[in-house]
């Protein structure tokens, strides 16, 4: 239930589409949430981070990932 609510509230920084929200085991018996944008038109597609990390990223952090995706987007 928490993941469903969270997924509706977590939107991609760039395209505004809902992020895919998953549980990731932490190796210590617990888990944390990871988020990913899968929108093929978004320059942040396949950008996966823990939810805690995602909400603290700077515009410069996002731009670094966009730069990696730009050549692929231009090739399509």
Backbone bond lengths (Angstrom), bond angles and torsions (degrees), N, CA, C in turn:
res aa  C-N    CA-C-N  psi(-1)  N-CA   C-N-CA  omega(-1)  CA-C   N-CA-C  phi
1 X - - - 1.457 - - 1.523 110.37 -
2 X 1.319 118.25 -44.43 1.455 121.34 179.92 1.509 112.13 -59.58
3 X 1.341 117.89 -39.49 1.461 120.93 -179.80 1.524 110.57 -65.58
4 X 1.322 118.04 -36.48 1.459 120.99 179.25 1.524 110.66 -64.77
5 X 1.295 117.03 -46.66 1.459 121.03 178.50 1.522 110.04 -63.34
6 X 1.324 116.37 -45.74 1.451 121.59 -178.76 1.520 111.00 -61.91
7 X 1.324 117.56 -41.57 1.456 121.24 -178.49 1.525 110.64 -61.34
8 X 1.289 118.39 -38.17 1.457 121.30 179.33 1.520 111.16 -69.88
9 X 1.307 117.38 -28.18 1.454 121.35 -177.55 1.521 112.86 -90.30
10 X 1.335 119.17 -21.69 1.459 122.96 -177.03 1.521 109.72 -94.29
11 X 1.312 114.93 109.93 1.457 120.49 -178.86 1.517 109.58 -113.36
12 X 1.316 115.70 150.53 1.454 121.19 178.42 1.526 110.29 -61.56
13 X 1.291 115.78 138.26 1.466 122.90 179.28 1.535 111.39 -57.94
14 X 1.339 117.56 -35.80 1.463 121.48 -175.39 1.525 114.20 -96.11
15 X 1.327 117.17 -56.11 1.473 119.54 -172.31 1.523 113.22 -91.10
16 X 1.329 117.81 -17.44 1.459 120.70 178.75 1.514 114.84 80.03
17 X 1.327 117.74 1.69 1.473 121.35 177.65 1.528 108.58 -75.84
18 X 1.337 117.22 154.18 1.466 119.26 176.96 1.528 111.15 -61.05
19 X 1.313 115.78 137.83 1.454 121.31 176.14 1.520 109.71 -80.61
20 X 1.317 116.24 148.49 1.453 122.04 172.04 1.528 106.82 -74.34
21 X 1.310 117.41 125.91 1.466 122.34 -176.79 1.519 108.21 -114.86
22 X 1.323 116.17 125.94 1.468 121.82 -179.77 1.524 110.11 -132.99
23 X 1.324 115.17 157.75 1.463 121.26 171.95 1.527 108.08 -89.29
24 X 1.310 116.68 138.32 1.461 122.68 176.86 1.521 108.01 -124.31
25 X 1.322 116.65 127.07 1.467 120.01 177.61 1.521 109.56 -63.87
26 X 1.312 115.92 141.44 1.466 119.61 -179.87 1.526 112.71 -96.33
27 X 1.330 117.91 0.95 1.451 121.89 179.18 1.514 113.81 79.88
28 X 1.323 116.74 1.67 1.465 121.59 -178.92 1.521 110.86 -122.47
29 X 1.325 116.34 16.25 1.458 120.30 -179.50 1.516 113.82 93.58
30 X 1.319 117.45 -3.92 1.458 121.45 178.74 1.523 110.30 -113.85
31 X 1.304 115.68 -166.18 1.456 119.67 178.04 1.524 109.66 -154.39
32 X 1.298 114.71 166.82 1.461 121.21 174.72 1.522 107.50 -139.93
33 X 1.304 116.77 168.64 1.458 121.76 -177.57 1.527 109.66 -94.38
34 X 1.338 115.66 136.69 1.454 120.44 171.12 1.524 108.01 -117.51
35 X 1.322 116.36 146.96 1.457 121.74 -178.64 1.527 109.60 -125.63
36 X 1.344 115.44 144.72 1.467 122.01 -179.19 1.515 109.04 -144.51
37 X 1.324 116.47 139.81 1.461 121.05 170.47 1.525 107.56 -95.13
38 X 1.327 117.20 128.41 1.463 121.89 178.98 1.523 112.35 -112.15
39 X 1.323 118.77 11.09 1.460 121.91 178.73 1.535 108.88 -67.50
40 X 1.342 118.73 116.19 1.467 120.69 -176.23 1.530 113.86 -63.79
41 X 1.319 118.73 -20.91 1.461 121.52 178.85 1.532 113.04 -88.51
42 X 1.309 117.55 -4.22 1.464 121.66 -175.57 1.524 110.60 -93.45
43 X 1.317 116.62 136.50 1.462 120.35 177.01 1.527 112.67 -73.79
44 X 1.322 117.39 -4.96 1.463 120.61 173.84 1.523 111.38 -104.48
45 X 1.337 118.02 17.15 1.467 120.61 179.51 1.530 109.05 -63.73
46 X 1.309 115.11 143.18 1.462 124.38 -179.52 1.531 112.78 66.32
47 X 1.314 117.23 11.81 1.465 122.29 176.82 1.517 107.33 -82.94
48 X 1.320 117.51 106.30 1.458 122.55 -175.09 1.518 109.81 -114.10
49 X 1.298 115.17 130.04 1.463 122.23 177.82 1.524 108.53 -145.21
50 X 1.306 115.60 163.01 1.460 118.11 171.00 1.529 106.26 -67.01
51 X 1.302 116.61 151.05 1.457 120.29 179.77 1.524 110.39 -58.04
52 X 1.321 117.19 -42.70 1.470 120.12 179.77 1.525 111.39 -60.22
53 X 1.319 116.98 -39.87 1.464 121.13 179.23 1.529 110.71 -70.67
54 X 1.331 116.68 -43.17 1.466 121.59 -176.13 1.529 112.03 -57.04
55 X 1.314 116.32 -43.46 1.467 119.33 -175.72 1.526 113.08 -74.03
56 X 1.332 117.66 -11.37 1.470 119.93 179.45 1.526 113.08 -104.68
57 X 1.341 118.19 0.38 1.462 120.58 -178.33 1.523 111.32 -68.24
58 X 1.319 115.10 148.00 1.459 121.10 177.88 1.528 109.55 -93.27
59 X 1.307 116.26 167.70 1.462 120.67 176.60 1.532 110.30 -59.38
60 X 1.310 116.92 -35.19 1.470 121.32 177.48 1.526 111.40 -63.96
61 X 1.316 117.24 -39.05 1.468 121.37 177.28 1.532 110.27 -62.22
62 X 1.323 116.04 -46.53 1.464 119.57 178.79 1.528 110.77 -63.07
63 X 1.315 117.57 -41.38 1.460 121.01 -178.70 1.529 111.85 -62.66
64 X 1.302 117.56 -34.74 1.471 120.64 177.34 1.522 110.86 -60.33
65 X 1.320 117.60 -41.66 1.454 120.29 178.99 1.530 111.03 -72.63
66 X 1.324 117.40 -37.77 1.465 120.15 177.22 1.527 110.46 -58.22
67 X 1.322 116.04 -41.83 1.467 121.03 179.69 1.527 111.07 -58.41
68 X 1.321 116.84 -38.68 1.470 119.78 178.63 1.530 111.32 -67.21
69 X 1.329 118.16 -33.50 1.464 121.57 -177.00 1.527 113.77 -86.48
70 X 1.315 118.73 -19.15 1.468 120.27 -176.92 1.533 113.53 -57.37
71 X 1.334 120.68 -46.42 1.473 118.88 -179.97 1.524 112.49 -59.59
72 X 1.326 118.26 -36.89 1.460 121.05 178.24 1.515 110.87 -67.98
73 X 1.314 117.73 -39.35 1.466 121.65 -178.92 1.533 110.28 -67.40
74 X 1.314 117.52 -36.60 1.458 121.52 -179.00 1.529 110.87 -72.06
75 X 1.335 118.08 -27.72 1.460 122.38 -178.48 1.529 112.21 -74.67
76 X 1.319 116.75 -19.98 1.480 119.99 -176.61 1.503 111.15 -82.57
